[in-house]
Amino acid sequence: MKKIYALLLTLTVSTLSFGQVNYLNDSFNYADNSLLTANGWTAHSGAGTQAIDVGASNGLTYAGYNDGGASITGVTAGNAAKLDNNGEDVNKALTTAPTAGTTIYISFLLNVSNANAGYFMHLSPTATGTQTARVFVKPSTIDAVNKFNIGISNTSTGVFAATPTELNLNTTYLVIIKYDNTATGSVSLWIKSSGIPATEAAAGPAEVSASGSGNAAIDRICLRQFSATQNEIVDALYISSTWLGTAPCSLSLGLETAVCDAVTLAIDTYTATIPFTGGNSGTYNLSSNVGTIGGNNPSTTASGNIIITNIPEGTNATLTITGTCGLSKVIAAPQCKPVNTLPYSEPFNYTVGTALGTTQRWSNVNTGDDILAVAGSLTYPGLTSSGNSVAFDNGGIDCITTFTDTNTNTLFTGFLMKVTDNTAMVEGSQDYIAVLTEDGNFRARLFLKKTGTTYQFGLASSGTTTTNLSSGFFNVGDVVYVVMAYDFATNDLKAWFNPTVATFSAATAADLTEAMAATPIAKLNGFMLRQGNSNGTPFTTVDELRIATTVAQLGVQENNISGLNIYPNPANDFLHITTSANGVKTVTIYDVVGKQVLNTTTANEVINVSSLNAGIYMVKITEEGKTATRKLVIK
């Protein structure tokens, strides 16, 4: 089934017919050493503590931007705001609140002499606790003595996307930010060391962008101090409805859609549709970094749709319009990834270094450091491992894999894990690293709590900590087999740690139980690996994830079949299955996404598997009422 993703990334404003709107133009040319709060700014945090002031003739100059009446801002440099301590934060209301669904452009000059990591500017509604378009600085990871990076975030979290370009300390830059004033819009940032692009299109692709979690009610700009060792000089702050105050474009781009052409485990393509109005008003040249442009021509058509086809899944498309005026639009790529069917087996057989969220079975749910495929498998007695594994540490991206809605009987999830280093964790700290989800909502959380060089597991349905902790302690370097289960009949969440494979069953006494009768789970359809933060998330390797509705489908023997032997493994054309009873066996083989690819009932020990493609499979054998599951590799 096709999935449609829509983002409100409108490039025009409702005041178009009245021309450009200037929301704020502050040159900071106040008296030497005067406070911003004495000049139209209001403190909203830390009032009076290390108050923000302007310097003495410390203004920044950028040719064509603030060097006289003919420049963009129409002012001449004088003084500038100093953000150089941990104390007062201030805000200034815009002349009018931008209409929801419109776009605003923020530009300012920036000179950084010490790039202690943190954000120093953001947009807010009247309640300044809600923040968007956060602007960050951070020391360069290559040369922290001389260079820094600037970043942007569209949320109130500390995670941000940073510019790939290394910037020089003690150098004046022109920073330009585009903010889509919607709850699900995007924010983009350009940074220039010389020259002023006449249009957004002329500026080229943004240095960095972020999308989602915006706010459609912003009405003020905020400056923030966060560290006694920060040192940012901000000057010539200019906020407008158009690119650096240029005349508005007659052509307007509206709500876009991005539709997957197919949803498979392969890399699919998608089609982007961008409606427009105000066409037939000039000459407009269209180009895209990917795909093929079609649809209506805005040079000759008053309104219609620009359509970009054959865009590879996972690749954002950038539509660039030049000619009579310049516009650009980034179309966020949809994820054309299928929902996995149960039983689901994930051996993490990916190339070393692959980011898990880029694979067709997993998706990223936030930003940060990737969960990566690493060489080798984890092993545990009674389980067959193959392929590679994945590893993560500290804070970073969380990855989710979705599966068929399950709302009856019991859902089982099993995986191998190994904590390889917990020295960065704070003693006694805890965080959850694995989650079962219901439509993206966290419903079952597996915790780790540090105790010296060991750790405990915890289980909870909600919260950031739990007192429901395992009685046993586990050592760094131990491979642990974890099984989680939710019983939809009893509404009990359970967990087992290192169960004996040969005797494990649904009736085995759980190590941890969480009664959820008060807040029962309606259904489960996702599993997430989570990186919390350095205080609570150790260096961890995970392998052999299996999700199923029976213990047997986990690859655990619910009833041991005496003398069971499967060979050769890897196999090619024929598979031999022998048992002590040598009775009639029902053999079912599933591929890695849980699709049944072979089913046969036979008294013979030889099964023809020549029709199977090379890969990893799960084999379920039932004989005399006993069931076992084994992993099979086809060469």
N, C-alpha and C positions, 0 to 999 in steps of 0.2 A: 504494500500500500504506500502511496506517495505521502511524504510528509512536507507540509508547507511551513516555512519559517518567515515571519515578517518582522521587520525592524522599522521603527519610525525614525528614519534618518533624513528628515526633510531639510532641503538646502535653501529654503526661502523663508520669509517672515510674513506675518499677516499684515504688516504695515507697508508692504511693498509699494502699494499705490501711492503712498505718501513719501517714498524715498527712504534713504538711510536713516537709522535711528542711532544716535550716540547715547549710550547708557552711562558712560563715565569717562572723564579725561582728567587725570590727576598727575601733574608734573612734579609734585612734592617740593615745589619752590616756596617753602615756608621759611620763616626766619631761622637763622642758624641755631641748631640744637633744640628747636621747638618740638613739642610732642604731637604725634598724629591726633591724639584725643582732643587737642586744642584746635584742630583744623578739620573738623567734619567727620572724623573717625570715632567709633565707639568701642570701648573695651568690652569684651564678652567673656574673658577668662584672665585671671591673674591681674586684675585692674590695679595699676599703680606700681606693680612689681617689675623692675627692669623695663620700664615703659619704652615703647618704640618711639624713637625720635628721628629727626633728619640731621644729616651732618653739616659741616661747614664747608660749603663749596665742594661737596662730594658728588655732584650730579654726574651721571653717565651721558655720553654723547654718541649718537649713531647717525651717520650721514643720511639725510633725507627723512629721518624719523622725528627728531626733536632738535633740529638745528635752525629754527627760525619759523617765521610765519608761513612760509611756503611748504613746510615739512608736513608729514602725516598728522602729527599732533598739533601743529601750529604754535609750538612753544619752543623756548630755548632752554637748554640744560642749566640748572642751578644747583639745587640740593637734591638729595635722594633719601629714601627710607632705609634705615639700618636695622637688619634683623640679626642680632649678634649676642643673644643671651637666652636664658630659659626663664620666661616670665610672661608679660602681658601679651595677649592676642587681641587683635582689633578687627573691626569690619566697617564697611561703608556701603550704604544703600545705593543701589542704582537709581538713576533719575526716574525710571519707570520699570516695572517688573516685566520682563520679556514674556510674551504670550506662549503658553504651552504649545509644543510642537514646532516652535521656531528655532532658528540657529543664531548663536551669538559668537563673536570673535573677540578674544582677549589678546592683547599684545603688551609687552613691557620689555624693558632693558634689565639685564641681569649680569652682575659681576660677583663671582664666588671666590673668596680667598681661603675658605676652609669648609670642605664639603662633608661635615658630619652628617650621617644619614638621617633623613627625616623629611616631612613635607612642610612647606613654608607658605603655601597659598592654596586657597580653595574657594569654590562657590558654595553658597548656602541659601536656604530659605530664611525667613525671619528667625526661626529657631535654629541657631547656628550649630547645634549638636548634630544635625543632619548635613553631611558633607558630600560634595561631588566635585569632579574635575580637580582632584588633589594634585599638586605639583611637588615633586620630590627632588632632592639632590642626594647623591651618595658618592663616596670615594671610589675612584677607579680601582678595579681589581688588578689592573696591569701596572699602574703607576700612581699610587695614592698620594704621593708627595706633590705631584705636579698636575694631576688630571682628575676629572670627575665625570659623572654621568647625570643626566636629568631624566626624570621619569614622570609618568602620569597614571592616575587611577580614577575610575568612575564610581568608587564605592568608599565606604568609611572604614575599610580594612587597611592593614599595613602592607598588603601585597600590591606591587605596582610593576608596570612594564617600563624598562629603562631604555634609553637611546643606545643603539649599538655604537654610535660615534663617541670617541673619547674627547672630552672638552678640556680646554686649558684653564687652570685656575688663574685668577687676576686678569681675566680677559672679558671684555664687554660683549654680550650676545643679545640679539633680538629674538625674543621668544614669542611665538604665535600659537594660540590655542583656539581650536574650533570645538564648540560644545553644542550638541543637539539637545535642546531643552525638553526632553521627554523622560519618562520613567524607565524606558528601555533603550535609550539612545546610545550614542557613542561620543568619545572625546578624542581629539587628535592633536598632536603637538609637532610644530616645526621649530627648528632653531637655526639662526643664521648669524654668521660672523661678519658678513658684508653684503651690501645690496638689499633691495627691497623688492620681492616678487610683485608684479603688478596685479596678478590674480592668483587665486588658489591653485588653478591648474598650472600656472607658471612656477609655482613653488615646488611642484613635483610631489611624490608620495610623502606622506607624513613620516617624520623620524620614528614616531611611536604612536600607537593608538590603543584604546581600551573601549570595551562596549558593555552594555547591560548595567542594571542597577543605578541608573541615573535618577534625576529628580526634576519634575516639570514645574516646580514652584519656586525656583531660585529668584532672589531679588537683591543679593548683595555679594560683594567680594570680601574675602577675609585674608589677613596676613597673620602668620603664626610664628612664634618663637618656641623652640623645643629643646635647645641645648645651649649650655654656657659656652661651648666651643664652636657653635655654628657662626658663619659670617657670610650673609648674603646682602648685597646692595641691590635694591629694587628701585627702578625709576621709570618715569613716563608711562604710567599705566593707562591703557586706552581700551575701552570696551565698546563695540559697535555691532550693528546688525549685519554688516557686510565686511568683506575682507579688507582690513586696514582702511576702512572708511570709503571704499570705492563706491561708485554709483551702482544701485541694484540692477541685477540682470532681469530682463523680461521673462526669460525662460525659467521655469520652476520645475524642479524634480520632486516627486511625491513619494508616497508609501511604496516600498519595494517588496517583492516576494522572491524567495529562492526555493525552487522545487526540485527535489531529487528525481532524476529520470528513472532510477532503479534503486533498490535497497538490497544489496548483496554483500557477501564477504569480500568481493573484489572492490577495486577502486572505481566507484561509479562516477557519473557526471550529473550536473544539475543545470537548470535553466533559471536565469534571473530576469525579472520583468520590472522595469522602472517606468511608471507613468509620468507624463509631463503635461504641463499646460504652458501657455504663453509662447508657443512656437509660432512659426511663420512670421518671426519678428527680426530676422537677421540670418546670417550664415553661421551654422554651427557644425563644427567638425568633431566627429565622435571617434574615440579609440578606447580599447580595452587591453589590459595586460594579458588577458587570457580569453579563450573562447572566441565565438564568432558573433558579431553585432548584426542584428536585423531589426525587424519591426518597423515602426513609423519613423519618418525623417523629420526632426523638429525644424529643419530649415524651411520645409514646405508644408508642414502640417501644424495646425494650431494646437491640437491636443492629441495624445495617443500614448503608445507604449514603446519604449526602447527595450529590445529583447536581446539578451546575450545567451547563446546556447553553447553546449558542449564544454562546460567549465568543469575541470577535474574536482572531484570531491576533496574537501580539505583545503582548497586554494581559494583565498579571497579574490574577488574580481574588483578591479578599480576602473570605473567608467570616467574618462576624462573628456571634457567638452571645451574646445577652444573656438576662436572666431570672434563673433561680435562681442561675446563675453566669455569668461572662463568659469567652469564649474567642475567639480569632481565628486564622486560618490564611491565609497568602499562598500561592496556587498559582502557581508559576512557569509562564509560558506556554511551550508547546512551539513550535518553529519548524517550521511546516508548509510547508517549502520543497522543491521538487522537485530531483532530481539531473539536471543538464544532460546532454543527449546530445551526442555528437560528430558532425560538427564543431561547435564552439561559438564564437560570435562575440559579443563584449561591447563595444559602442560607447560605453558609459557615457552613454546618452541619458536622463539623469535631470535633474529640476529642480535648478537651482543651489541649493546649500545642503543637499541631501538627504544624510543619512548613509548611506554605502554599505551598512553592515551592516543597515539597516532595509529594504533592497530585497528582493525575492523571490528573487534569484539569489545573494545573498551573506549571510553570517552573521558576527557578531562572535564572536571566540574568547576575548576578555578584556575588560578595561575600560580607560577612559582617553579621550583626545581622539579624536574620530571622523575617519575618512577621508571627505572631503566631495566632492560633485560641484561642479565649477567650470565657468564658461562657456568655450566654445570647444573646438576640437579641435587636436591636434597633427598635423602633416603631415609626410610623407616621400615622396620621389620613387618613384612606382610603386605606392603604396598609396592607397586612397580612404578618407578619414576623414569622419565625420559625427557629429552629436550633440554631447555635451560631453565632459568628461574628469574625472578625480578627482585630488585633491591631498592630501598629508600631509606631516608634518614631525616631527622629534624623536621622543619616545616617545608611545605611545598605543595605541589599539585596533588589533588585527590582524584583517583580514577574509579569509574563505575562501569560495571558490566550489567546489562539488563537481561532478564529472562522471562519466560512465560508467566503470566499472573498465576499465582498459587494461593488458594484460599480454603483448601480442605486437607484433611489428614495431617501429615507432618512434613515440613520442609527441612531437609538436612543439608548442611554445608560443611565440607571438610577441606582442610588444607594443611600443608607442612610449613613451618616457619622456624627461623633461627635468628635470635638476637645476636649480632656479631660484635656490638660495642655499645655500652650504655654509659660511658664515662661522662658524656655531655649532659646527661639527665641530672636534674636536681634531686638530691636524696629525698625520698618520700613522695616525689611527684608522680602523677599518673595522667594518662591520656588514652583515648581509644584509637585503635589502629585499623579495625575492621568493623564494617557496618552492614546490616541487612536493611534494605530500604523498601518503602511503600510509596510508589510514584515519586521517588526522590526524597521523601521524608525519612529521617533516621528513626528506625524502630527497634533495632537490637544492636548494642554496642559492646565490642570486646575491648577491654582495657588492659594496659600494662602498668604496673606500679613498681618503681625502683626501690629495692632494699639492699644497700651495699652493692656487692657485685652480682647479686641475684635479682630476680623480679617475681612478682605474682601476676596472675591473670585476674581480671574482674569482669563482671557481667551486669549490664543494666539496659533498661529500655529507653532511658533518657538521661540528661544531665552531663556535666563535664567531669564529674568524679563519681566513685561508687565505693560503698563499704562492703559490697558483696564480692569478696575476694577469695581466691583459692587458698586452701590450707597449705598446699605444697608450694615450694619455692623452686625456681628454675634458674639454671646457670647460663651465663653468657656462653655461646658456642653450642648449646644443646639444640638438637633438632626436636621440635615438639609437634606432635600431630594433634591438631585442634578440630573438634567437631562441634558445631553449633546446630541447634534444632529448635523449631517452634511448632508446637502442637496446637492446631486450630480447634481441636475438640476441648482440650483442657485449658487453653490459653496460657500454657507454661513455656517459658523460654529456658533452654538448657544448654550446658556446655560440658564437654568432656576433654580432658587433656591427657594425651598418650594412652588411649584405650588399647587393649590387646586386640589386634585385628582379628585373630582367629575366633575369638569368643564375643566380640562386640555385637550388640543388638540394640534395638530401640528400648528394650527393657533394662539395659545396663544402667545402674545407678549413676546419675549425673554428678559431676564434681561441683557444679554451680547450677542453681535454679532461680529464676526470677518469675514470680507469679504476676500475670498481667490481666487478671480477670477484670480489674477496674478500668483498664485501658486496652482492651483486646485489639489485636492486629486484624484488620479486615482482609488484607492480602499482602503478599511479598512478591517483589518483582525486580529486585536489584541487589547487587553486592558491591561494596566499595572498599578499596584500600585507601587509608587515610594517613596523611602526614600532618600531625598537629603542629608541634613546635619543638625546638631543641631541648626545652625543659622536660618534655614528656614523651618524645618519640625517639627511640634508640635507632641505631643502624640495624636494619632488619632485612632478611631475605625471606621470600615467600615462594612456594612452589606447589604444584599438583592440586590446584583448586578443583573441587567437584561439588556440584549442586544437584540434588535429586530429591525424590519423594519417598525413596526407600533406602534402607541401609545398604542393601545389595548393590544399588546403583552407584553408591559412593566408591565401589571397588573394595568394600569390606565384606567378608564372608558372614552373612547372617546365619547360615547353616552350613557348616563345613562339609564339602563334598570330599569324601575320603579318596586319597590317591590321585587327586586331580592333577593333570599334567598337560600343558599346552606347548607344542613345539612344531616346527622351529619358530622362533620369535626373535628377530624379524622373520616374516614369512614372505613367500612370493606367490606361488600358484595354489598350494595346498597347505592346510592347517590340520594338525593331528591333535585330537582331544581324547585323552584316556583317563579312566577312573577305575577304582577298585571294583565297583559294581558292573562297569561296562554295560550300563542299561541304556534305555532310550533317553536321549537328551534333546532338549529344546535349546537351540543356539541362536542368539540374537546379537547382531553387531551394529554398533552406533558409531557415527563419525564424531568429530570433535565438537560439532554444534548440537549434538544430541539427536540427529536425524537417523532413523533406522535405515540401514543400507543392505542388510541381509537377515533373513529369518528362516530357519529350517528346523525340522524335527527328524532325528535320525538315530538309528542304533549303530551306525558306522562311526569309526573314529576319525575319518578323513572328511574335511570340509573343503569344498572348492572355493577359494577366495580370489581367483584370477581376475574376477570382474572389478575388484576394488582398486582404486587409485592408490599410489604411494602416499603414506601418511600414518597418522596415529588414530587408533580406534579403541573402543571399549567393547569387550565380549562378555555377554551375560549367558551363563550356562545354568540350566535347571535340570536336575535329575532326581527322580524319586522324592519330589517335594522339597529338595534342598537347592539352594541357589548360591552361585559365586560369580564374581565379576573380575575380569582380568584385562589388563591393557595389552593391546596388540599393535605391533608395528608392521606395516606392509612396505616392502622394499619397492 
